[in-house]
Every structure is written in C-alpha cells, then in structure tokens.
Amino acid sequence: MKSAGILVALVLVALSATSAPAQSVISAQSGMINYTEGQVLLNDLAVQVTSTKFPQVHVQDVLSTKEGRAEVLLNPGSFLRIAEDSSIRLASSSLTRPSVEVFSGSVVLEVAAESKDELVTLTWKDVVLSLAKHGVFRLDTDPAAIRVFDGEVSVSSAGHQVTVGKGKMLSFNGTWASVKFDTEQTDSLDRWSGRRASYLAMANPSAARMPSSLLNPRFDLSSTGCAGGYWAFNSFYGMATFIPCSGVYNSYYGYRFYSPQAVVSLYAQPVIQPSVYSGGGSSYSGGAYASTPLTSSGTSGTIAASSPASTTQSSASSAPISRDAGNAGGQTR
C-alpha cells in the first residue's frame, strides 16, 4: 500500500442538488482556493470562487488580498485564511508537507488532522514555523509574531529553536521568549475565521454520508491509508469541507466535523418502542415507527441545506461546543 500521505488525496465530491450521480475530482496538490470575498489577486490577476470554479494556487504562485479575504485548502484538514492587505506564496503544494511563505499581512491557519507524516510549514523571512500539533495559529508580519490559540508550533531561525504552545505568543524581535496572551481578545480576522469554520461544519454532514465508493473508488476508508481525513465538495453549499477518517473532529471554534461512520447517528430516525394495550379480554401491540422527518441534511434536528448561514443551537452539525482542543481520528469530545 502506498504511504498514508499519498493516499489521502484531495477529494472533491460533487453532490448534485437534483440527486444525479456524484462525480469525483482528485487533485494531488494543496492550494485550492475554497472561498474569496472582495478583491483577491493570483499573480496580479483577479480571481473569484464560484460554485463551479475553484482556482488553484500552484507552486511559486503569489496570492494577495487588497480589500478582500481568501480561504485556501492545504493538505486535508488544513485551512489557511488570509486577511485583507496580505500576501502569500505557495512554496510547496505537497499533500504531505505543504509550505506557505507569508510576505505581508496576517493569516490564520486551522489544522484539523494530526499526523506526524503530514506537517504544514509557514515561513516569514528566515523564520520557519512547523506545526507540531493540530490547532489554530495566527501569524502576523507587522508587528511580526505567532500566536497559538490551540495546538503547538516549533519555531526556528538563525540557530534558535523554541516550541510555542496553546495560549502563548512569540514575537520575532530577537528575544525568543514566548508569553501568554488573552485568547479572548480577537479582531475581525479571528471572528471571520470562526464563521468560516461554522459554514464548513454545516456542509460536513451531507458530504460525509456519501458512500466511500463515490468519494474515491481507490480510497478505502476502512484501511489504514486514511491518516487524518480528506476534502469533500458539497454542491448544496458550494464549498469543500473537511471529513475526518473516523470519529469526530471538534474544532477550536466549537463546531463538529463528522466522519462517514460517525455521521450515521445524525440521520438515524428515532424509533418509538412498541406499546402493549390489554383490556376487555383483548390485547394490542403497536408497531414501532419513526417520528422525526428527514430533511436534506438529515433529521429535523440538523441544519437544512437551504439555510447555510444558520448557526442556531438546534443544529447538530454546527452546534457550538466547549472551546477545547480539536481532535480527530476516532476521538470525540
């Protein structure tokens, strides 16, 4: 069997709103632009994501935002969210070890899957940041610093190396000493990143319930080839979403991403147990029946596909949970 990193390819599953057969599109690269708003340039040319067009950032391509924002998918489970007035270059499009060079501005990187064989690297000038654990990381260039909202990152430069953990910030001013910061003190970029996480979580259940044979005929979810997860495209929402290989990934932002096995519970209709009535010398046994109607996204307790912006508490797929460390690969919180 090939290595896990090669097998965990970028999988886009076209879910037709008219119940037509799904189609699979497989890419062996990181760098698909999943969302844009405002003015976004790829190599100085304007780009925009639509429900049928997702531009690809290739190696050495420069993506810049003017009065806009962009979300780029790296290896499965790694979302790079780019703020206004920022510029990045894709240094490596490998699915196992993607690398992004940040020139200016600010970026937030959310990493869902955790695999020692699949590491994401961010660089700024001569500073190299290797993400050692899944979580949420923010890199700013003015003033230059890395903030770890969740997870862990290894920072190295000019012979120095330090590990920065959850709730710590490291300024690139030569001191090489991490300090605590208030994770509740956020700005528009942090809040936008959280909203993107909620939308992606809403798109997850209906994509996760597709049979594995439709996701990729060569990809066996029951095998050890699935290290952390994969991307799936949900046409109801017009975006790609993340699907863990098993269990449930709990995002730092408070949203759940279900695996194909775990999502079954969302679509299982509750059953009324048979009741027995006995009276007047006769008896009656009532049959079991389901009392909760299905929607396009499952039972009525889940978000319907016609309301992608909803984040109500009643949504099983996007109901906020405690802001603990995210996880995937069979664990739930």
N, C-alpha and C positions, 0 to 999 in steps of 0.2 A: 504494500500500500504506500502511496506517496506520503510525504510529510504532511502534518496537520495544516501547516501554513498554506501549502499549495491547494489542499482540498477545500479549505474554507475560502472559496472564491466568492466574489461579489455576485449575488444572485438577485435579479430583478424579476419579480413575478407579476405579470400583467393580469390583474384581476378585472375582468370585464364587468361593467355595470349591467350588462344585458345577459349575463350568465353564459356568455360564449366561452369556449375552452381557453384556459390560461396559456400564456406564452412565456418562455424563459429566455432571458438575455444574460449571458455570462461575460463578465469582464475580469481580466486578470490584473487589474490595476486599482490603486487608490486614486482619489482625486475627482470623483463625480460631484458636480455642483447640485445639491439637492434643493436649494432654495435661495432666492435673491429678492431683495427689495431695494428700491431706489437705484442709484447709478452704480453699477458694478462693471469693471473692465477686466477683460482677459487679454493680456498682451496689447493693451491700449484700445481694444475693440469692445464695444458694449455687448454684454451678454445678459440674457434673461431666461429664467427657468419657466417652462410651461408644463402642463400636464402630460405632454408628449415629447418634450425636448429637455434633456438634461446634459448641458455641456460638460466636457471632460477636461480637467486640468492635467496636462502632460508634464513630464519631467522638464525642468527649466522654464516652464511657463510661469508668468507673473500674474497674480490675481490681485487687483486693487479695488478698493471701495472709495468712492468720493462721498456723496451724501447717500450712502446705501449700506447694506449689510449682506452677508452671504454665509451659507452653511455648506461645508464641503465634507463629504464622507471619505474617510481614510480606510483603514482595514476594518472589518466588520465590528461594529460597536464603538467606533471612534468618530465622534462628531467634532469638527473644527468650525467654530462660529466666529466670524470676523466682524469687528466693529467698523463704524464709519471712519473714513480717513486712515485706512490701514492698507498695508501691502505685504503680500507673502509670495514665496516662490516654492514650488514643489521640487524638492531636491531628490526624492526617491518615491516612486509610485508603487513600490513593493507592497503586497498584501501582508507580508510577514513583518517587515521593518520599514514602514513609511517614514519619511523625514520631511519636515517643513521648515523652511527658513523664513523668519519673520523680519521684515525690513523696518517697518514703522507701524505705529498704532497699537492696537490691543486685540488679543484673541482669547477665546475661551475654548478649552479642549475638554470634552467629556468622553471618558473612556469607560465603556460598559464591560467588555470582556476582559478577563485576566488570564494571560498565558505568557509564560516565560519565553516562549518561542516567537511571540508576536509583540514587539515593542514599538512604541511610537516615540519619535525623537523630534524635539523642537530646538531650533538654534537661533541665536541672536548674536551677531558679530562672532566673537570667539567663544561664546558661552553655549554649551551643549547641555540640553535637558533631556534625560532619558526617563520615561515614565515607568516606574518600577511596580506600581500598583494601580488598579483601576480607581477612578475618581473624577474630580473636576478641578481643572488647573487653569489659572489665568496668567498670561504673560503680557506685560506692558513694556513699552520701549521708552516712554517719557513720563515720569522717571522710570528707568528700567528696573523691573523686579518681577519675581514669580510669586504668586500666591496660590497656596494649596487649600482649596475648600474641602477636599476629601481625597484620600489616597496618599501617594508618596512619589517623590521625584528625586532622581540623582542629578546634581548639578556639578559640572566640571568646567574649568577654564584655567589656562596658564599654570598647569601643575596642581591646582587646587581641586578638591572634590568634597562635596557635602551633600548629605541627604536631608531633604526637607519634607516633613510630614504634615498631617492634617492640622489645619488651623495655624500654620506657620507661613511666614513670608520671608523671602530672601531678596534684599536689594543688591543690584550689581554695581556696588560702589567701592568694592575692594575690601570690605570688612569681613565678608564670608561668615557672618553670624546671622542665623535665622531668628526671627522674633515672632511672637504671637500677633495676630490681627483679629479684628472683630468680623467674623464671617457674616454677621447680620448687616453690616454696613456695605450696601450694594449700590450699584448705579444702573443706568438704563441697559448696558450691555449684559450685566448679570441677570437682570429681570427678563430680558429678551431671550437669553439662553434657556431660562426656566420655562418660558412659554413654548419655545421650540420643542423642549423635552415633552411637554404635555401633549402637543399635537402629534408627535411621533408615537407617543404611548397610545393615543386614541386609534391610530392607524394599525397598531400591532395586532389586536385580537383576530380580526377578519383575515389578515395576511397569514398569521400563524396557524390558522385552522386549515389552510390548504394542504392537500396531501403532499408528502415529500417527493412523490414521483413527478408532481407538477413543478416543484421548486427547481429540481435539477435531477434528471434521471440517473446521473452518475454520482449523486451525493447521497450517501446512506446516513440518515440522522442517527440510526441506532449503532453505528460503528464508532470507533474511537477517532475517526477522521475529523470530527467536528470539535475543534478546540474550544472556541468561545461562542461562536454564533455566525450569523450571516445577514445580509441585507435582503429585504423583500420589498417589491414595489406594490403599493396599494392604489389602484386607479380610482377608488371611491374618494380618496383624499388627495390624489395627485402627488404623492411623495413616496420616497423609500423610507422604510422603517427598519428597526433592528429586531431580530428574533434570536434569543439565546438557544443554544443547542438543547438544553434541558433546564428544568426548574423555572424560576422567575428571577429576572433582574430587577432589583429595586433601585431606581435612580436616586441620586442625591437630592434631586428636586422634588421627590415624593411621588413618583409615578412608576407603575409596574409594566414590565415588558415580559410577555408570556412565551414560553416555548410551545411547540406543537403539542407536546404531551400535557403541559400544564393548562393550556387554554381550553381543553375539553370541558373543564368544570364550569366555564363561563356560559357554555352553550347547552349544558345539560338541563333539561326542564325538570323542575321539582315535581315529585310524584306524591299524590295523596294516597296514603295507605288504605287498603280495603277495610271497610267498616261492616260490622255484622249487626243486623237487627233481628231480634227474636221477639215475637209477640203473637198472641192469639193462635198458638199452635203452629205457626209458620215462621220461617226464617228467611232473611235476605242478605246476601253478601254483595256489597257494592264493589265494582271493579276499580282498579287504580287508574288515574288519569292525570295528565299534565295540566297545571292551572296557569302557567306563565307563558304567554305567547312569545314567539320568536320575532326578532327584528332583523334587519340586515346585518347587524353586528352581534347577534346573539339573542339572549333573553331581554325582556324589557328592562332589566336591571343594568344593562350595558349601554354605552353610547350608540345611538343610531348613526348610520353613515351619512344621513342628511344633515347632521349637526356637528361638523368637525370642530367648531370653535368652542363647544361646550366643555366646561370643566367642573360640572356640578358634582356634588358629593355622591350622587346616586350612581355615578359611572363606575362600574367595576374595573374598567380598563384604565381609568385615569384618576381614580380617587386618590387624593393625597395621602401619603403615609408618612411616618416619622422620618425625619431627615437624618437617617443613619447611613453608614457606608453602604454603597450599592454593592450588589453581588450578582453573580450568575453561575451557571454550571451546576444546577441541581439544588442550590440552596434557596430558601425563602426567608423573608423577614416579616 
